[in-house]
Amino acid sequence: MIQDDTKQTFKFLAWVFLILVLLYFAFIIIFYKAGNPERAETRELNKIALEKTPIRYTEKTYHLNRGINSYSLKGLTKNHKTYYFIYLPGSKKAFLYPASKGVNEAVIRNKYSVKRPSEKITEVNLGWYQNKPVWEVSSKNVAGEYHYQLFDFKNGKLVG
């Protein structure tokens, strides 16, 4: 009698363990597939930037979706000049801006921090909004509320 109970308990535990392992791998596959489109767009962004622009080294990539999905990167040329490249996969349009013709991420972070010193910046992204390049700053205040502000890439002024 005790042996039957022990066998049933081990069998039950083996099934529970097997189900948990299968669920673990199913979640890994689901999350991998969910992130795959963004990884594919980032690969396409890098490929286009390296083939069609003077950029030879990628420093940082950005993603912004404000009605128009845009992927961007900051890169360097052979001569170590900095450029920003913005790609709109929906329309297959791309834009290249020398860093000297715009405001960089550090300036935007500083400008935002001066205006809102109590908020913690969670992310800064470069992208496309209303037919122009913009920086989006995401922040969180002490109450846990998120705030978003857009700054014009070319002059650093607040957008709308």
C-alpha positions as CSV (number, residue, x, y, z in Angstrom):
1,M,0.0,0.0,0.0
2,I,2.7,2.5,0.9
3,Q,4.7,1.6,-2.2
4,D,1.7,2.4,-4.4
5,D,1.3,5.8,-2.7
6,T,5.0,6.5,-3.1
7,K,4.9,5.5,-6.7
8,Q,1.8,7.7,-7.4
9,T,3.5,10.6,-5.6
10,F,6.7,10.3,-7.6
11,K,4.6,10.0,-10.8
12,F,2.6,13.1,-9.9
13,L,5.8,15.1,-9.1
14,A,7.4,13.9,-12.3
15,W,4.4,15.2,-14.3
16,V,4.4,18.5,-12.4
17,F,8.1,18.9,-13.1
18,L,7.7,18.0,-16.8
19,I,4.8,20.5,-17.2
20,L,6.9,23.3,-15.5
21,V,9.9,22.6,-17.8
22,L,7.6,22.7,-20.9
23,L,6.0,25.9,-19.7
24,Y,9.4,27.5,-19.1
25,F,10.6,26.7,-22.6
26,A,7.3,27.8,-24.1
27,F,7.6,31.2,-22.4
28,I,11.2,31.5,-23.7
29,I,10.0,30.9,-27.2
30,I,7.0,33.3,-26.9
31,F,9.2,36.1,-25.6
32,Y,11.9,35.5,-28.3
33,K,9.3,35.6,-31.0
34,A,7.7,38.8,-29.5
35,G,11.0,40.6,-29.7
36,N,12.0,39.3,-33.1
37,P,10.4,42.1,-35.3
38,E,12.3,44.8,-33.4
39,R,15.6,42.8,-33.7
40,A,15.0,42.3,-37.4
41,E,14.3,46.1,-37.9
42,T,17.5,47.0,-36.0
43,R,19.5,44.6,-38.2
44,E,18.0,46.2,-41.3
45,L,18.7,49.7,-39.9
46,N,22.4,48.8,-39.3
47,K,22.7,47.1,-42.7
48,I,21.2,50.1,-44.6
49,A,23.3,52.6,-42.5
50,L,26.6,50.8,-43.1
51,E,25.9,50.2,-46.8
52,K,24.3,53.5,-47.9
53,T,25.8,56.2,-45.7
54,P,29.3,57.2,-44.7
55,I,28.7,55.6,-41.2
56,R,31.1,52.8,-40.5
57,Y,30.7,52.2,-36.8
58,T,27.4,52.2,-34.9
59,E,27.5,53.7,-31.4
60,K,23.9,53.5,-30.2
61,T,20.5,52.6,-31.6
62,Y,17.1,54.1,-30.8
63,H,13.5,53.2,-31.4
64,L,10.5,55.5,-31.3
65,N,6.9,55.0,-32.3
66,R,4.8,58.1,-32.3
67,G,2.3,57.2,-34.9
68,I,5.2,56.5,-37.3
69,N,7.5,53.7,-36.3
70,S,11.1,54.8,-36.6
71,Y,14.5,53.3,-35.9
72,S,17.6,55.4,-35.4
73,L,21.2,55.1,-34.8
74,K,24.2,57.3,-33.8
75,G,27.3,56.3,-35.8
76,L,30.8,57.4,-36.7
77,T,32.5,57.7,-40.1
78,K,36.1,56.7,-40.9
79,N,37.1,60.2,-40.0
80,H,35.3,60.0,-36.6
81,K,32.6,62.4,-37.5
82,T,29.3,61.7,-35.8
83,Y,26.1,61.2,-37.8
84,Y,22.5,60.3,-36.8
85,F,20.6,58.1,-39.2
86,I,16.8,57.7,-39.0
87,Y,14.9,54.9,-40.8
88,L,11.2,54.6,-41.3
89,P,10.5,51.0,-42.1
90,G,6.8,51.6,-43.0
91,S,7.7,53.9,-45.9
92,K,11.3,52.8,-46.5
93,K,12.5,56.4,-46.1
94,A,15.7,57.2,-44.4
95,F,17.3,60.5,-43.2
96,L,20.9,61.2,-42.4
97,Y,21.9,64.2,-40.2
98,P,25.4,65.3,-39.2
99,A,25.7,65.7,-35.4
100,S,26.8,69.3,-36.0
101,K,23.3,70.1,-37.5
102,G,21.5,69.0,-34.4
103,V,21.4,68.6,-30.6
104,N,22.9,65.5,-29.1
105,E,21.4,63.2,-26.4
106,A,23.5,64.6,-23.6
107,V,22.3,68.2,-24.2
108,I,18.7,67.0,-24.2
109,R,19.2,65.0,-21.0
110,N,20.7,68.1,-19.3
111,K,18.0,70.4,-20.6
112,Y,15.3,68.1,-19.3
113,S,17.0,67.6,-15.9
114,V,17.3,71.4,-15.4
115,K,13.5,71.8,-16.1
116,R,12.5,68.8,-13.9
117,P,15.2,68.1,-11.4
118,S,13.0,65.8,-9.2
119,E,12.2,63.4,-12.1
120,K,14.4,60.5,-13.1
121,I,15.0,60.1,-16.8
122,T,14.2,56.5,-17.8
123,E,15.0,56.7,-21.5
124,V,15.9,59.1,-24.3
125,N,15.1,58.1,-27.9
126,L,15.7,59.7,-31.3
127,G,12.9,59.2,-33.9
128,W,10.4,60.8,-36.2
129,Y,7.4,62.9,-35.3
130,Q,5.3,65.2,-37.5
131,N,7.8,65.0,-40.4
132,K,10.8,66.0,-38.4
133,P,13.5,64.3,-36.2
134,V,12.8,64.6,-32.5
135,W,14.3,63.4,-29.2
136,E,11.7,61.8,-26.8
137,V,12.5,61.9,-23.1
138,S,10.7,59.5,-20.8
139,S,10.9,60.1,-17.1
140,K,9.3,59.0,-13.9
141,N,8.5,61.3,-10.9
142,V,8.5,60.5,-7.2
143,A,4.9,59.5,-7.3
144,G,5.7,56.9,-9.9
145,E,4.0,58.6,-12.8
146,Y,5.6,58.6,-16.3
147,H,6.1,61.8,-18.3
148,Y,7.1,62.1,-22.0
149,Q,8.4,65.2,-23.7
150,L,9.6,65.8,-27.3
151,F,12.4,68.0,-28.3
152,D,13.3,69.2,-31.8
153,F,16.5,67.5,-33.0
154,K,17.8,70.5,-34.8
155,N,17.4,73.2,-32.1
156,G,16.5,71.4,-28.9
157,K,13.3,73.3,-28.4
158,L,10.2,71.7,-26.9
159,V,7.8,70.3,-29.5
160,G,4.1,71.1,-29.2
